[in-house]
Amino acid sequence: MAAIHVAWWNVENLFDVEGSPRRTEKLERVLGASLEGWTASVLDRKVDRLASVVAGMNGGRGPDLLGVCEVENEHVLRLLAEAVRSRSGRPYRVVHADTTDRRGIDIALLYDPDLLEVPPDAVFQHVVMRRTGTREILQVNFRTRAGTTWTVFGNHWPSRSGGRWESAPYRAVAGETLAYFHQRALEVHGPRTPVLAMGDFNDEPFDASLVQHALSTRQRAKVLNATSTPRLWNLMWPPLGGEAPDGSAGAPTGTFYFNNFANMLDQFMVNRNMVTRGSALRAVPESVRIVHEPEDMVSTGVYPSPVRFGGAGKPIDPNGYADHFPIAMEVRADA
């Protein structure tokens, strides 16, 4: 039984350089002065810092599948993939969703082509609509070496800017959209199709957008016994108890910190076909962890928040990384 190492990371404002010819005039107007000073050398430093973390995952081999968000375009993704390859030897390929987000921040997946394949017509962008379009959900129907179709959803749901409750309806619609296409994946590819949803959901596992709308739950039995409507098992509930996932003192208990409160915004969710014994792909719940290595990625003091790199109008710390911690897990797969 082989293992697939999966990771997710909101890499915080991985923008192309100021004045980039790869940026549309509209996006140039929106971003405006926020990219002043975002030079090629600063971008290279940001990419190198991110790559040092990614390459260190999975015992120094890098993840087999990595989801990221807050990236501007395919160019910066390829810079990141090459920087990781130079450290780990992994020849990643990129699936990039050029979304209509007003700030131009996209979702992407990096994967090892020796383990996973993206067949033709296997990539979809699902528009999330509530009066105006928000960030799309990226769906990729991978094929494993054993020939299993594996549906993976990359998510970056609308932020809490303007107020958590005021913005909640946008995330509710995102949850409904995810639940709909989860069910569609089973209808199109068969009821035994394994499904993984990962991302920065900008809500916590107990919030209505995830529980009521995306149909996620902390109860494995609810997922296994779902009949007409499929559910998702949210694997991030255990760390919500307030203890570090690895049991260490002073380790992060959330993926994002706001006013020194830990928030579990980044999550993995799996359907029954990644839980059932004998499935071609099975999640390993006890492997789920918040990645907080190297040590200098974690701020010192009482609250172990991520050390930010900054940019996009915020001060730049060249020794920082991002404002979220990555998360990682293992999936057991038929060879």
N, C-alpha and C positions, 0 to 999 in steps of 0.2 A: 504494500500500500504506500503510494507516494504521497508527499505533502506539497501543497501549494501555499506559499507564504503571501498573504494579502496585507496591504497597508493602505491607509488613507491619510491625506494631509491637506489642510488649508494652508497654503504656502504664503499667504499674505502679500498681495500687491506685487506679483511677479510680472511687472510691466516691461515692455520694450523700451528702448532708449527714448529720451525726449527728441521730438522732431523726426521720429522714425517714418520712413517712406512706406512702411507696412501698415500704417494707421490711417483710417479714413478721416476726411476733413471733419465730419460730424463728431467723431470720437475725440479728435484733436481739440475741438471747441469745448467739449464736455470736460475733458481732463485739464485743459488750460495750464495754469501755472503750477498745478500740483506736481508735475513731472520735472520742474526746474531742478537741475543738478543731478538728474537720473541719467548719468553718463554711461558710456560703455564700460568703464572701469568699475563703476558702482554696480551695474548689472552683473558683471563677471563675479564680483565679490559676493553678491547675493546668491547667485547660482552655485558658487563654490561652497558656501555655507550650507545651503540646502542639500547639495550632493553629498557632503560629508556625513550628514545624518542618514540619508537614504541608503548610501553604500554600506553603512554600518549595520543596517538591519539584516535579519536572517543570518546571523553569524558571520557578517562581513561579505555576504554574497549579494546583498540587496534583495528586495522583495521580488517575487515572481509576477505579481500584479500590484500596481500602485495607482490609486486614484488621487487626483489633485484638483483643487479649485483655486480661484483667484489668479488665473494665468491669462495674459492678454491674447496671445496668439501662438500659432504652431512654432514660430521661430524660437521663442523663449523656451518652449517645451523641448525642442531639439537640443538647445544649449544645455538644458538640465540633463536630458538623457545621455548626451555625450560626456558630460562631467561625471555622471555616475559610472558610465562605461569605463572611463579612464581609471577609476578607482577600483571597480569590482569586476570588470570584464564583461558585464551584462550588456548584450546588444539589444537594448529595448527598441520596440516599435511604439508608435504613438497613435492613439485615437483621440482626436480633438474635436470638440463641439464649439463651433463659432457662433455663440449665442447672441441674442439681441439685448443683453443686459446693458443698461445705459452707461455703465462705467467700463464696459468692454471686458469684464472678468468672466472667464470661461471655466468649463469643467473638462478634464481630460483623463485618459487612462494610459499608462505605460505598461507594456507587457512583454514577457520573454517569448519570442516566436518559436522557441524550441519546445515550449510547454503548451502554449495556447495559440489558436488560429482565429482570425476574423474573416469568415467567409464573405463573399460578395453580398451586398444588400443586408448586412447584419448590424448596421449602425443606424440609430434613430434618435431624433431630438423631439421631445414632447413639450409642446408649448403649455405653459401654466397661465391661465387667463382669469383675471378678475378686474374687469373694466379695462385694464391695461395689461399687456404681457409682462411677466416677470421672468426670472431665470428659468431656462428650460431644464428638463431632466434628460440626462444622456442614458440611452439604453444600448448595450452591446451584447449580441448573442454570440458568445465565444464558442469554439469547439475545442474540447480537450483532446489529448493524444488518444484517449480511448473512444473518441467519437461522440462524447456526450455534449449536447447543447446546454450551455450554462448562461443564463440571462443575468447580466450585471447592470444595476442602475447606479449611476453616479449622480449625486444630489448636492446642490447648494441652494437651500431654500431662502426666501426673502428675509432680509435682516430685521432686527428689532428697532432700527432707527425710526424715530417718530413716536416710540413708545411700544413696549412689549404687547400690551393689549390692543392698542390701536392698529398694530401691524399683524396681529394674530390671524385675521381672516385670510390674508395672503398665504400664510403657511398652511392654513386649513385646506385651501384649494390645492396647494402643492401636494398635501397628503392624499387628497381624493384622486389626484392625477396619478400618483404613484400606485395607489390601490387598484385603480382601473387598469393600468398597463401591466401590473402584476398578474391580474386575472386574464388579461388578453394574452400574455406570454404562455400561460397554461393552455389556453384555448387553441393557440396557433401551433405551439411546439409539443403539446401533449401534457397530460395531467401530472406526469412524473418529472417535469422540468425543474431542475434546481434553480433557485432565484436568490441572489444576494443584492441587497440595497445598502449602499454605504454613502456617507457624505457628512457635510456640515449642515445640519437641519435647523440651526438657529432656534431650536427648542430642545427641551430635555425629554428623556424617555417617558416621563409621566404627563407631558403636556397633551392637550386635546388633539393637536394636529397629528401627532403620532399614534395616540391610542384610539381615538374615535374616527379619524379620517384615513390615516394610512393603515389602520387595523393592525397595529403592532401591540405586543403584550409581553409581560415578563413571565408568563406561564407557558412552559413548553407543552403542557397537555392541551391548552387551548388551541395551539397551532396544529398539533397532531390530530385533534378531533374535529377541526373545522370541516364543515361539509360543503355547503353551496358557495360560501364566500371564503376565499383563502386568507389566512392571516400570516403575520411575520413575527418571528421570535426576536425580540430586541436583546442583544447580547451584552448591552452596556449597563443593565440594572445592577449587577453585583457591586461595581465600584461606587454606586450611589450611597452605599451604607456609611460613607465617610472615611473608610480605611483605604489606604493605597492598595491597588490591585496586587502588588508584589509583596505587601506586608511590611515594607520598609518605612521607617519614620522619616517624615519630611518629604516624601514622594508626592507628586501631584495626584489629586483625587478628582480632577476634572481636566477637560481639554482646553478650556478657555476660562480666563479669570476676568471678572468685572467687579470693580470696587472690592477686590480681595475675596470675592465669593467665587468658588469653583463651579463651573457650569459644564455639564456633559453634553456639549452640542454636537460632537462628532461621534457617529455611531455606526455599528454593523447590525443589520437585521437579515434574517434568513427565513426561508419558507420551509414547509414540512419536508420537502424533498432534499433539504440539507440537514435534516434532523433525524429522519427515519433510518433505522438500522438496515444496512444493505444497500443504501443509496449510493449512486456512483460518486457523488461529492457530499462529504459530511463535514459540517463545521465542528471545530474543537473548542467548545465554550471556554474551557479552562485556559486556553492559549491567548485569549483576548487580553490586551494590555495597552496601557498608555505608554508611548515611547518617550523616555526622558533622558536619553543618552545621545551625545556626551553630557557630562555634568554641567558644562558651562551653558547648556541650553536652558537651565533652570535658574531662576533668580534666587539670590540668597535672601534669607529672612524667614519670617513666620509663614508667609504664603508663597508656595513654590510655583509661581506663574512662569509662563514662557518668556524668554528674553527676545524681544522684538527686534527685527532689523529696521523697521520703519519705512519711510518713503511715502509717496503720494500725499505730500503736504505735511508729513510728520517727520520729526528729527530722525536722522539715520544713525544707527549704531552699527558700524562695520563688523562688530563682534557678535551681533545678534543673529537671529534665525527667522522666526515668524511669531505671530501672536496666538497661534494654536499649537498644541502638541499633536504629533501624529498618533494614530492608533494602528495596531497590528493584530493579526490572528492567523491561525493555520486552518487549512481545509484539507482533509484527507481525500485523496482521489484514487480511483482505479488506475493502475499503470497503463 
